[in-house]
Structure formats: structure tokens, C-alpha cells
Amino acid sequence: MVAIKAPDNYRHEAGIIQRIGEYVKPLASRVTILTSPTAWNLTREAVEASLKAAEVHWQVHFLSGPCHLPTIEGLAEQAQRQRSELIVGIGGGRVLDSAKAVGKLLDDLSVITVPTIAATCAAWSPVTVLYNAQGGQDGHIRLTRFPQWVLLDSTIIARAPVRFLRAGIVDALAKWFEFAPYQRNGADDLGLTLKVNAAQLAFDTLRDIGEQAVADNERGLDTAALRRATDANIALAGLANSIVDEIDRIGISHRIHDLLTHEPGVHHHWLHGEIVGFALAVQSQLDSDAPELRQTLLRLLQQYHTPLTLAQLGVNDSPQHVAGIAQKFTLPADVAARLPFTIDAGKLTHALLTAAEAPATHTAAA
């Protein structure tokens, strides 16, 4: 079995936010908009004008705090009372994940996602990641229906702070570093091959134009490089996550990320991709058979301003505390058996403490 789960439609072009009513009207006449104050300030004028012209009625709700199940349930109740026929999420990852989850709770109500930053693949991803009230990762909701539309306005992405793009690039690069190792034990099934190929295309794209895209974003320019990087961050990374088969393959750096979000302050001070970047450095330290790959990774992480030590993350880096973090890491035995490297509490403790260290160089014996 191989399943490819994807949004019904994906469209990325300049000025599309000004025509959002054209995409909403065929689906609904009453909609709930989930957004954040920042995203709404950027899009309100265009969205309201377009919905009004399309004779669509709307209600706006602002998400405060993390994507938390009780919050999602409350938003779903409000949308139901308002007899909404469609959920529109406008904003970053937590808003888009919340919009997808509200649609899921309302018997798979249609959803449109409108990313205003390119920091994650949440607009496309087949899951909603949940957090507790303190910001610690707290499970996920698997979607059975995907967004009707993912709508990206390249002019909005170009005006977003560049930190979001950098974090999104690291999160997209992570897909290849996480999925490719499963092939090193000889796995060649179609599902894994497709996942790695999608992740490889994202990696190659960002290797080639990522630096230019960041430079363009810093100047607020809507360019081909920035649009390609945005598509890699959202569509290609989302596709890599959306290809599944009978075998569960867990991204190790994302599992380490989930652990670190429970450390006080980490979730509030760092973006998802930034934490994933540190976790990637930890993962590569565990994978001692790939020192050249680790050199490549560390260069990329430094290029995109990723924190590379626990101290930079604001995490207590005393060996005793770090050992306590490592003890909480879990991985199903069947998943661990498919990896080309082993993970135990001692190895993870060492990797967390030495994530920034350059790989050891080996010289031939005289």
C-alpha cells in the first residue's frame, strides 16, 4: 500500500489574496476565518473587499497561544454556532494547523489555508500538531480530509520577516536528512523512495537558491528564487510528509524537537524550524558513519542562523539535566531497527551536549 495525501489544489501567485472570494464562493456563503492579529493586519483590506464582492458572509476569530486542543474545540463550537460552511486559516503554522483541526472536528468541513509566512509546511501537512498550554508538543490529529485550496500570495511572503524563511528552509531540509537514512539499511520500497525523492528535490532546490531567496526576502523583493524556496518549504516538504505506506518512519530530529519543546521557554523563544535545526545537529552527531554529511549539514545550519547549542536555546546544559532529557526520548522498536544508527540515553545525552562540534577527521595510518 502506498498513499499520497495532498490538498485538492495548490496555487501560488502574486496578488491572489485580492481574489480570495473567487475561491471561497464556490464552496461556501458563510465562512469562519481563523487568523492572528499580525496576519489579519496584512490581509484584512484585501480579504474583506474580495469576500464582500463575492457576497460571502464571514466571522473572524483570532488564535491566541499555541495550537491547543481545548482552544481548537472552542473555535469549532463557535464556527458551528455561526453555521459556517468553510474554515479559512490565514497566518503561520499554528493558525493553519488550528484551521485544519477545526475542519476535522466539524465532520471534515472544507478548509482553505492561506500561509502568510514560509516557516513550515503546515498549510499542506497531513496532520495538525498539538501543544499543551505551556507550549510543549502534545500529540497530533491526523487529517482524513485535506485543504480544498492552499493559496499563497508571493507579495505577502516577500514582506514577511526573513527569520521565518530561514526557519522554513531548515525545516524543509530536515525532511531529506530524516528520511534518507532509512534507505541505508537496504530499504527500497516505493513509499520510502517517493518520500526521499520529494525531500531530495526540496534539498536540491534550497541548496541552489536558498541563499538568494533569503537575500531577496531581506529586501522585500518578490522574486523567482523566493517563490521557489517558498514552494520547497511548503509544497515539497509537505509532499514528503504526505507519502505513507504500511511502515512507520519517524523523523528523528522532529522527535527530538518534540522533546525540547517541553523545556521552559524554548517554544516561546524559538521557531519550529530553528528547534528542528538544533535537533538535526543532534541527529547527525548520533550518526557517526556519515561525517561528511555532518559537515554539509553544519554549514547549512550556520548559514540559516540555527542555534547549535543547548545554551543558545536557553536550555540548562548541565550533564545531569541533559541526561534527564535524554531519558524521556522514546522510539518504537520497529522504527529504531530500520535506522542505520542506534539511539540510547547515553548516546543522546552526548549528542545533545556536543551538537555544535565539528565531525572528527580520520587520517590514514602511516
C-alpha positions as CSV (number, residue, x, y, z in Angstrom):
1,M,0.0,0.0,0.0
2,V,1.2,3.5,-0.9
3,A,-1.0,6.6,-0.2
4,I,-0.2,10.1,-1.3
5,K,-2.3,12.6,0.7
6,A,-2.4,16.1,-0.6
7,P,-4.5,19.3,-0.8
8,D,-7.1,19.3,-3.6
9,N,-5.5,22.4,-5.1
10,Y,-2.3,24.5,-4.6
11,R,-1.9,27.9,-6.1
12,H,1.0,30.4,-5.6
13,E,1.0,33.7,-7.3
14,A,1.3,37.5,-6.7
15,G,-1.9,39.2,-5.6
16,I,-4.0,36.1,-5.1
17,I,-5.2,37.4,-1.7
18,Q,-7.2,40.1,-3.6
19,R,-9.2,37.4,-5.3
20,I,-9.8,35.0,-2.4
21,G,-13.6,35.4,-2.8
22,E,-13.3,33.7,-6.1
23,Y,-12.0,30.6,-4.4
24,V,-14.4,30.7,-1.4
25,K,-17.7,31.4,-3.2
26,P,-18.0,28.0,-5.0
27,L,-17.6,26.3,-1.6
28,A,-19.5,28.4,0.9
29,S,-21.5,31.5,1.6
30,R,-20.7,31.6,5.3
31,V,-17.2,31.2,6.5
32,T,-15.1,31.3,9.7
33,I,-11.7,33.0,9.3
34,L,-9.0,31.9,11.8
35,T,-6.0,34.2,11.9
36,S,-3.6,36.2,14.1
37,P,-3.6,39.9,14.6
38,T,-0.4,40.3,12.6
39,A,-1.6,38.2,9.6
40,W,-5.0,39.9,9.7
41,N,-3.5,43.4,9.6
42,L,-1.6,42.3,6.5
43,T,-4.6,40.8,4.7
44,R,-7.8,42.3,6.1
45,E,-8.4,45.0,3.5
46,A,-8.0,42.7,0.5
47,V,-9.8,39.7,2.1
48,E,-12.8,41.8,3.2
49,A,-13.1,43.5,-0.1
50,S,-13.0,40.2,-2.1
51,L,-15.4,38.4,0.2
52,K,-17.9,41.3,0.1
53,A,-17.7,41.4,-3.7
54,A,-18.4,37.6,-3.7
55,E,-21.3,38.1,-1.3
56,V,-19.8,35.8,1.3
57,H,-20.5,36.4,5.0
58,W,-17.6,35.9,7.4
59,Q,-16.7,35.9,11.0
60,V,-13.1,36.4,12.3
61,H,-11.5,34.7,15.3
62,F,-8.0,35.3,16.5
63,L,-5.9,32.4,17.8
64,S,-4.0,33.3,21.0
65,G,-1.4,30.9,22.3
66,P,-0.3,27.6,20.9
67,C,-2.4,25.1,18.8
68,H,-4.0,23.6,21.9
69,L,-6.9,21.1,21.8
70,P,-9.3,22.9,24.2
71,T,-8.7,26.1,22.1
72,I,-9.5,24.2,18.9
73,E,-12.6,22.7,20.4
74,G,-13.8,26.1,21.5
75,L,-13.2,27.5,18.0
76,A,-15.1,24.6,16.4
77,E,-18.1,25.3,18.7
78,Q,-18.1,28.9,17.6
79,A,-17.9,28.0,14.0
80,Q,-20.8,25.6,14.4
81,R,-23.0,28.2,16.1
82,Q,-22.3,30.6,13.3
83,R,-23.3,27.9,10.8
84,S,-20.0,28.2,8.9
85,E,-19.7,26.1,5.8
86,L,-15.9,26.6,5.4
87,I,-12.9,27.4,7.6
88,V,-10.3,29.8,6.2
89,G,-6.9,29.9,8.0
90,I,-4.8,32.9,7.3
91,G,-1.4,33.1,9.1
92,G,1.5,31.0,10.2
93,G,1.8,27.3,11.2
94,R,-0.2,27.4,14.4
95,V,-3.1,29.2,12.8
96,L,-3.1,26.8,9.8
97,D,-2.9,23.7,11.9
98,S,-5.8,25.0,14.1
99,A,-7.9,25.7,11.0
100,K,-7.3,22.1,9.7
101,A,-8.2,20.7,13.1
102,V,-11.4,22.8,13.4
103,G,-12.4,21.4,10.0
104,K,-11.7,17.9,11.2
105,L,-13.8,18.3,14.3
106,L,-16.7,19.7,12.3
107,D,-17.2,16.4,10.3
108,D,-14.4,17.2,7.9
109,L,-15.7,20.7,6.9
110,S,-13.9,22.2,4.0
111,V,-10.7,24.2,4.7
112,I,-8.7,26.8,2.8
113,T,-5.2,27.5,4.1
114,V,-3.5,30.9,3.3
115,P,0.1,31.0,4.6
116,T,1.5,34.4,5.2
117,I,5.0,33.1,6.1
118,A,7.0,30.2,4.7
119,A,8.2,28.9,8.0
120,T,6.7,25.4,7.9
121,C,4.7,23.0,5.6
122,A,1.7,23.3,7.9
123,A,-0.5,24.6,5.0
124,W,-0.1,21.3,3.3
125,S,0.9,18.8,6.0
126,P,-1.5,15.8,6.6
127,V,-1.5,16.4,10.4
128,T,-2.2,19.0,13.0
129,V,0.5,19.2,15.6
130,L,-0.9,19.8,19.1
131,Y,0.8,21.6,22.0
132,N,-0.2,21.9,25.7
133,A,-0.9,25.3,27.3
134,Q,2.8,25.7,28.1
135,G,3.9,25.2,24.5
136,G,5.1,21.6,24.8
137,Q,4.3,19.2,22.0
138,D,1.3,17.1,22.9
139,G,0.4,14.7,20.2
140,H,-1.3,15.3,16.8
141,I,-4.5,15.0,14.9
142,R,-4.3,13.0,11.6
143,L,-6.4,14.5,8.9
144,T,-8.8,12.5,6.8
145,R,-9.7,15.4,4.5
146,F,-7.2,17.9,3.2
147,P,-7.5,21.6,2.3
148,Q,-9.6,22.4,-0.7
149,W,-7.1,25.1,-1.6
150,V,-3.7,26.2,-0.4
151,L,-3.4,29.8,-1.6
152,L,0.0,31.6,-1.4
153,D,0.4,35.3,-2.3
154,S,4.1,35.8,-3.1
155,T,3.9,39.5,-2.4
156,I,2.9,38.8,1.2
157,I,5.6,36.2,1.7
158,A,8.2,38.7,0.4
159,R,7.2,41.2,3.1
160,A,7.5,38.7,5.9
161,P,10.5,38.9,8.3
162,V,13.3,36.8,6.9
163,R,13.7,34.8,10.1
164,F,10.6,32.8,9.1
165,L,12.0,31.9,5.7
166,R,15.3,30.8,7.2
167,A,13.4,28.6,9.7
168,G,11.2,27.2,6.9
169,I,14.3,26.3,4.8
170,V,15.8,24.4,7.7
171,D,12.5,22.5,8.4
172,A,12.3,21.6,4.7
173,L,16.0,20.5,4.5
174,A,15.3,18.3,7.5
175,K,13.0,16.0,5.5
176,W,15.9,14.6,3.5
177,F,18.2,14.3,6.4
178,E,15.5,12.4,8.3
179,F,14.1,10.1,5.6
180,A,17.2,9.2,3.6
181,P,18.9,7.3,6.4
182,Y,16.2,4.6,6.3
183,Q,17.5,3.7,2.8
184,R,21.0,2.9,4.1
185,N,19.8,-0.4,5.6
186,G,18.7,-1.5,2.2
187,A,15.0,-0.4,2.2
188,D,13.8,0.3,-1.3
189,D,10.0,0.1,-1.1
190,L,8.1,2.6,-3.2
191,G,6.7,4.7,-0.4
192,L,10.1,5.4,1.1
193,T,11.6,6.1,-2.4
194,L,8.9,8.6,-3.2
195,K,9.3,10.3,0.2
196,V,13.1,10.6,-0.2
197,N,12.8,11.8,-3.8
198,A,10.4,14.6,-2.8
199,A,12.7,15.5,0.1
200,Q,15.7,15.4,-2.3
201,L,14.1,17.8,-4.7
202,A,13.4,20.2,-1.8
203,F,17.0,19.8,-0.6
204,D,18.5,20.4,-4.1
205,T,16.3,23.5,-4.7
206,L,17.2,25.1,-1.4
207,R,20.9,24.3,-1.9
208,D,20.8,26.1,-5.2
209,I,18.7,29.1,-4.5
210,G,18.2,29.3,-0.7
211,E,20.8,31.9,-0.1
212,Q,19.5,34.1,-2.9
213,A,15.9,33.7,-1.6
214,V,17.0,34.9,1.8
215,A,18.7,37.9,0.3
216,D,15.6,38.8,-1.8
217,N,13.4,38.4,1.3
218,E,15.6,40.7,3.3
219,R,15.0,43.4,0.6
220,G,11.2,42.6,0.4
221,L,11.5,41.5,-3.2
222,D,9.1,39.1,-4.8
223,T,11.5,37.1,-7.0
224,A,11.7,33.7,-8.7
225,A,14.2,32.5,-6.1
226,L,11.9,33.4,-3.2
227,R,8.9,31.8,-4.9
228,R,10.9,28.6,-5.5
229,A,12.1,28.5,-1.9
230,T,8.6,29.0,-0.6
231,D,7.3,26.1,-2.8
232,A,10.1,23.9,-1.5
233,N,9.3,24.8,2.1
234,I,5.6,24.3,1.8
235,A,4.7,22.0,-1.2
236,L,7.8,19.8,-1.5
237,A,8.3,19.4,2.3
238,G,4.6,18.8,2.7
239,L,4.6,16.2,-0.1
240,A,7.5,14.3,1.5
241,N,5.4,14.2,4.8
242,S,2.3,13.1,2.9
243,I,3.5,9.9,1.3
244,V,2.8,7.0,3.5
245,D,2.8,3.2,3.4
246,E,2.5,0.3,5.9
247,I,5.8,1.1,7.5
248,D,6.1,3.9,10.0
249,R,9.2,6.1,9.6
250,I,9.7,8.7,12.2
251,G,11.8,11.8,11.6
252,I,14.4,11.6,14.4
253,S,15.1,15.4,14.5
254,H,11.4,16.1,14.8
255,R,11.1,13.6,17.6
256,I,14.0,15.4,19.4
257,H,12.3,18.7,18.7
258,D,9.1,17.5,20.4
259,L,11.2,16.6,23.5
260,L,12.9,20.0,23.6
261,T,9.6,22.0,23.4
262,H,8.9,20.9,27.0
263,E,11.9,22.7,28.2
264,P,10.8,26.1,29.8
265,G,10.8,28.9,27.3
266,V,12.0,27.0,24.2
267,H,8.7,27.0,22.4
268,H,8.1,30.7,23.1
269,H,11.5,32.0,22.0
270,W,12.3,29.8,19.1
271,L,10.6,28.9,15.8
272,H,9.7,25.4,14.9
273,G,12.4,25.2,12.2
274,E,15.1,26.6,14.5
275,I,14.5,24.0,17.1
276,V,14.4,21.3,14.4
277,G,17.7,22.6,13.1
278,F,19.4,22.1,16.5
279,A,17.8,18.6,16.7
280,L,19.2,17.9,13.2
281,A,22.7,18.7,14.5
282,V,22.0,16.3,17.4
283,Q,20.8,13.6,15.0
284,S,23.9,13.9,12.8
285,Q,26.0,13.5,15.9
286,L,24.3,10.2,16.6
287,D,25.0,9.1,13.0
288,S,28.8,8.6,13.3
289,D,29.0,6.8,10.0
290,A,28.3,10.0,8.0
291,P,30.9,12.6,8.9
292,E,31.0,14.3,5.5
293,L,27.2,14.6,5.6
294,R,27.5,16.2,9.0
295,Q,30.0,18.8,7.7
296,T,27.5,19.7,5.0
297,L,24.6,19.9,7.5
298,L,26.5,22.1,10.0
299,R,27.4,24.6,7.2
300,L,23.8,24.8,6.2
301,L,22.6,25.3,9.8
302,Q,25.1,28.1,10.3
303,Q,24.1,29.7,7.0
304,Y,20.5,29.8,8.2
305,H,21.2,31.1,11.7
306,T,20.2,27.9,13.6
307,P,21.1,27.7,17.3
308,L,23.6,24.9,17.7
309,T,24.0,24.6,21.5
310,L,21.6,24.0,24.4
311,A,22.9,27.2,25.9
312,Q,21.8,29.1,22.8
313,L,18.4,27.5,23.1
314,G,18.2,28.6,26.7
315,V,18.2,25.0,28.0
316,N,20.0,24.1,31.2
317,D,23.1,22.2,29.8
318,S,24.3,20.6,33.0
319,P,25.1,16.9,32.3
320,Q,22.6,15.8,34.9
321,H,19.8,17.8,33.4
322,V,20.6,16.8,29.8
323,A,20.7,13.2,30.9
324,G,17.2,13.6,32.2
325,I,16.0,15.0,28.9
326,A,17.6,12.0,27.1
327,Q,15.9,9.6,29.4
328,K,12.5,10.8,28.1
329,F,13.2,10.0,24.5
330,T,11.3,7.1,23.1
331,L,11.2,5.4,19.8
332,P,9.2,2.3,18.8
333,A,11.5,-0.8,18.4
334,D,10.4,-1.5,14.8
335,V,11.3,2.1,13.8
336,A,14.7,2.0,15.6
337,A,15.5,-1.3,13.9
338,R,15.2,0.4,10.5
339,L,17.7,3.1,11.3
340,P,21.4,2.8,10.4
341,F,22.5,4.1,13.8
342,T,21.4,3.4,17.3
343,I,20.0,5.7,19.9
344,D,20.1,5.2,23.7
345,A,20.0,7.6,26.6
346,G,23.8,7.8,26.9
347,K,24.4,8.5,23.2
348,L,21.6,11.0,23.1
349,T,23.0,12.8,26.1
350,H,26.4,13.1,24.5
351,A,24.9,14.3,21.2
352,L,22.8,16.9,22.9
353,L,25.9,18.3,24.6
354,T,28.1,18.2,21.5
355,A,25.7,19.1,18.7
356,A,27.9,22.0,17.6
357,E,31.2,20.1,17.4
358,A,32.7,19.5,14.0
359,P,32.9,15.9,12.9
360,A,36.1,14.1,13.7
361,T,38.6,13.7,10.9
362,H,40.2,10.4,10.2
363,T,43.7,10.1,8.9
364,A,45.3,7.1,7.4
365,A,47.9,5.2,9.4
366,A,51.5,5.8,8.5
